């Protein structure tokens, strides 16, 4: 085989949640998987380098479908369990005072935490744009959704012009795609929503929306009353009579923004909403530990969504409303609320499901032939009969290496033996 080839052998290789190989090997050529199969079958394949991980499990890297890396600097600085609109006020107050150095250092630490815990791809939402150069330098696979806000319709043209000019000026890379995020129905006017959605469709840009996260959002969307009205008034942004007068999902559908969208949270949606989501081929990302941080349950109608075939992914949200950026912690927290959903299915949500939600299917989420080698090696537990998926998700797992696009991005020597 040509240059830049690597053979990695492992006790077990998880191709995906349904395919587990014993005593297997993977051949990596120019960052992608060229062959995978039993070690004995691939024994004679010549490569430039061989890595023997005889006491390890190799699995696809996690895909964190929702994060806010530019809020990482706020870790531990906001009150846990605060009412959501109060939390927004506190966040805005602290973000205004933050220096660019603080924000950049937080982004860097956030990316380091993602990789060191086994995440190889991230769906990041940025209101500052500052995570883009840091993500590019990190060589992490990412979809970066550039957020726009503006509830007063008189500001819509200006805000859309700013977003369009930003998108035209942005860097990109082989590993980073840019997208857009009209934040939510309580923070973006219908006019701005429609403009952003139309632009995303014309330019084939990924689109993400915070959706039906709280009951207060539903109240505002349907009646124009409650804490979100008061929040907008306090910011000088409330436009009387401009609330949607329907559910957030229906509102977004009316704005022509639901098609293929990534919907974040979806804690409070109806059966009618689910039908609209399914018809629009939208996906949903659930952030279990962010719900826990706010001291609320995961209220998304998970079983109905699965029954209707709506794709689900998992995310951490930000360190402004979470304890860590560790996808295995999200799986464990989700499983507490839905113990009859198998760990294998949850692993699928955290890998292949995340890739699908970010438009990265075929680029990551599995260890199938021809896909880029985004992978994690963990040391086998002492009880080798343990279900490997359970071992991967355990809080006691020991990560040895993490690769993105075939390049080792993390290595812990004490876990290599």
N, C-alpha and C positions, 0 to 999 in steps of 0.2 A: 504493500500500500504506500501512498505518497507520504510526504512529510506532514508533520503536525497530527500524528495519529497517536491515540492513547488507548490502552486496554485496561479496564477496571474490572477486577473480579470481586465478588461479594458472596457472603453466605446466602443472602436473599436479595432479590431485586424486585421491587414493586413497580411494575410497568404502569398499572393504574389500580383502582380499588378492587377490580375483579381479576387481575392477572398478577400472580405472585410466582416468581421463579426461584427454585432452590439451586444453590451452587452454580451461579450464573455469571456471565460476563457481558460487558457492553464495550463495543468498539466505537470510539469517538474520532471523527475525522473533520478537521476544520470547524470544531465547535458543535457539530451535530452528530446524532446517533446514526452510525453506518450499519451496525449489526448488533443484535442482542440475542442471547440464547444460552444454553448450557455451557459451562466452562470447558468441558471436554470437547464439545463441538467446535469451539472457537480457539482451541489450544494452539493450533498451528498458524493462526493469523499473526503475521508479523506487524509490529507497531514500533513507533519510536520510543515509547515508554510504557511500562506496565505498573499499575498500582494494585497491590494485593490487599484486599480488605476481607480476609477470610472470617473475621469475627464481627462483621458489620451487615447492616441492612441499608440498601441503597434505594432511595425513593424520590419521586418528583418533588421539586421545590414547591413550597406553598405559594398561593396567589392571594395576596391581601387585596380584596376588591374595593376597599374603602379606607382611606387614611387622609389626614391633613398634616403633612410633615412640617409645614410652616407654623403649626401650633405646638410643636414638640417642646419649645422653650417654656411652655406653660405647665409642664409636668409638676404636679403637687402644689400649684399656686392658685387653684380655684376650689371652691367649697364643694365637696362631694354631696350629692343629694339635693342640691339647691334647685328650686323651681326653674324650669327650662328658660323662661324669659329673663329671670334674674341672673342665671348663668351667662346668657348672651350679653347682658349689660356688663357683667364683671369681665368677661372675655374682651369685649370691645375696649373697655377702660384700660386693661393691662396691655393690649396689643398696641394701642396708640402710643404708649410710653416706651415700648420695646425698641431697642436699637437694632440696626441691621445685623450687627455682629451677634447679638443674642439670638436672633431668628436663625441666622446661618449656622451657628454652632448647634442649635437645637435640631435643625434639619440633618446635619451631619451625624449627630448622635442617634437620631431616629433611624436613619438608613443603616447605620452600624448595628443597631438593635434588630432591625428587620432581618438582615443577612445572618447575623450570629444566631438567630432563633429559627433559621430555616426557610425564610421567605425569599423567593428569588424574583418575584414580580409584584408590582404594587399599582393600584389605582389611586392616584394622589389628587386631591383637590387643593388648588392654590389660589388664594386671593391676592397674593403679593408677587407671584412669579419667581420668587427667590429659590424655590426648590429645583427649578429646571437645570441651572448649571451644575448644582451639586449632584443631582441625579445622573446627569451626563458623565460627570467625572467619576462617579462611583461604578459605572458600567452595570447598573441595575436595570433590569427590564421594567418598563413603566409606561402607563398611560397617564398623562398629566392633564387633568381637567381644569381649565382656567375659569375661575368663578366670576360671575357678574352679579351685581346687586343693584337695586334701584326700584323702589315701590311706587314712587310718584311718576305717573305717566309723562309728565312734562320733562322728565330727565331721560326718557327712553332713548331718544335719538343720540344724545350725547354719550350715554353709557354704551350703546351699541357701537358707536363709532370708535370709542376707546378700545373696546374688546376686539373689533375687527383690525384696528391698527396694531394692537398687541400681537394678534395671531400672525399677521403678516411679517412681523419683525423677529419671530421666535426661531431659536435654534431647534434642530431635531437631530436624531441619530438613528442608527440601525436598531437600537434597543429602546428608544423613547418615541412615543407617538403623542401628539398634542390633541386635546379635545376641549370641550366647553361644558360649563355647568351653570345654567340659570339656577340660582341657589334653591329657592323654594317659593311656593305660591304666596307666602306672607312677606317675601322680601324682593320680589321681582314683579313688575307690573305686567298685565296681559300684553301690552304693546311690546315691551322689551322681550318677554318670553317668546312671542311669535317671531320677532326679528332674529333672535338667537337660534331658535329651532330651524327657521328657514335657511339661515346661513350654514348651520351644521349639515343640513340635508344637501345643500348645493356643493359643499366642500367635502362631503363624506367624513365628517368629524364625529368621533364618539361623543355622546351626550349623557351627563349624569345629573340627577335631580334629587334633592332631599325630599322625601315623600311621606306624608301622614305619620310623622314621628310621634306626635302627642295628640291628646284629645283636644287640647287648646287650639291646635292647628285646624282641626276639623271645625271647631266652633267658629273660628275666624273665617274659614273658607266658605262656610254655609251662611253665617249670620253677620259677619263683620264685627263681632263683639268679642269681649274677653281679653286676656292678657296680651295677645299679639296686637290688638288694636291699641292698647295702652302703650305697648312698646314702641310702635310706630309713631304714635303721638309724641312720646318722649324724645324720639330721634328727629322729630319735625318732618316725618315722611308720610304720614297718613293722608290718603286721598279719599275723602268721603264718597261712599257709594261705589267704590272700585273693587270691593271684594267679589270673589267669583260666584257666590250664591249657589254653590254645588260642592261636591266632594273634591278634595285635592286631585284625585285621579281623573275625575271627569273634567275638571278645570284644565289640567295639563293636556288631556286629549283634545279639548276645545281649542287649545293654543297650538295644536298640531305638533306637540313636543313629545308625545308618548311613544311613537314608533321607534323600536329598537333601543329605547332608553334604558339606562341603568338607574333603577329606583332604589334609593338608600333608605333603609329602615322599614317602611311600609307597615308600621305597627298597627295602624287602625284603618283597615280597608274592608270593604263589604264584598259580598258575592258578586254584585254587579261590577264593582271595581276590578275584581279578579278576572272577570270575563273580558273586560276592556284591556287589561294588561296582557292576557294571553293572546288576544286578537292582534295586539300591537307588537307581538314578539319582544316585549320588554323583559328584563330580568330584574331580580331583587337581590340586594345584598343586606344581610342581617348582621348586626354588630352586638353580639351577646353581652360582652363585658361593659360596653357603653351603657346598655340598659341597666346593668347591675350598678354601675357607677351612679346613675341617676336614681337608683333605688326603685326601679320599676321592672315589671316582668317583661319577657319577650312576648309581646301581644300580637305579633304578626300571625295570621291564620295559616300556620305552617302546613298542617295536614291538608287543608283545602287547596293550598298552592301546589303541593306535591301531587295531589289527586288530579288537578287540572293540567299538570305538566308544565307549570311555570318554573323556569330554571332559577335555582337559588345558589347564592354564593355567600361567603363569610368575609367579614372585615373587622378591623380593630377600632375604626374611627381614630380620633387623635389622642395624644397624651394629655390634652386638656379635659378629656372625659374618659380616661382609661388608666389602668395601672401599668400597662406594658403593651408593646407591639408584637405580641407572640401569638401566632395563629393556633398553636396547640391549646393555649389557654382559652381561645374562643370556642374551639371544638368541645373542650371539656365543659365549659359553661353552658353551651347549647345543649349538650347531652344531659345535663342535670334537668333541664326543662322538658326535654323530649327523649326520655331514656329508651323508648321503643324504636327510635330511629337508629339504625346500626352505626357503629363507628366507621364501618367501611363506607356507608353512604355519606357520612359527615366528612370523611377524608376526601371523598369525591367532590363535595361542595367546596372544600378548601383548596382544591387543586384544579381539576378539570372544570368545575363549575365557575371558579373565579376566572379562568382563562376565557370561557365562553362569555361571561358577563362583560369582559373588557375587550372583546373582539380579538383575543389572542389565541383562539383555538387553532391548533396546528403549530403554534409557536412555543407553547409551554403547557404545563398541567399534566403531562404524561411522559413516560420514557419510551415512547414508540419510535420505531425506525423513521428517520428523516426529520425528527423534531430536534430543535436545539437542546443541548445537554444542560438543562437547568435541574440540578439534583442536590440531594443531601445524603450524607452517610452518617448513620448513627451506630454506636457500638451496640452489639447484641446484648440483651439482658442476660443475667446469669441463668435464668430459666429459659432455655432455648426453645421450649415448647410454647412460650407465650405467643399469642397472635401478633404477628409483626406490626399490623396496623395499631393495635393497642400499645405496643412498645413505642412506636413513633409518636403517639399522642401523649404518652406518659410525661408527667412533670419531672420525672427522674431520668429521662432520656439523656444520653451523652452524645452531643454532636461532635463528629470528627472533622468533617469537611463539608463545604458548600461550594457548588460550582454554578456559574451563570454563563450561558453561551459557551460552555466547555472550558471556561477559565476558573481556576480555584480562587474564590474570593474570601474564604475563611478556612482556617485550619487550626485545630487544637491537638497538639502533639500527644498529650496524655491520654487522649481518646482514640489514638490511631492504632494502638496495639490490639 
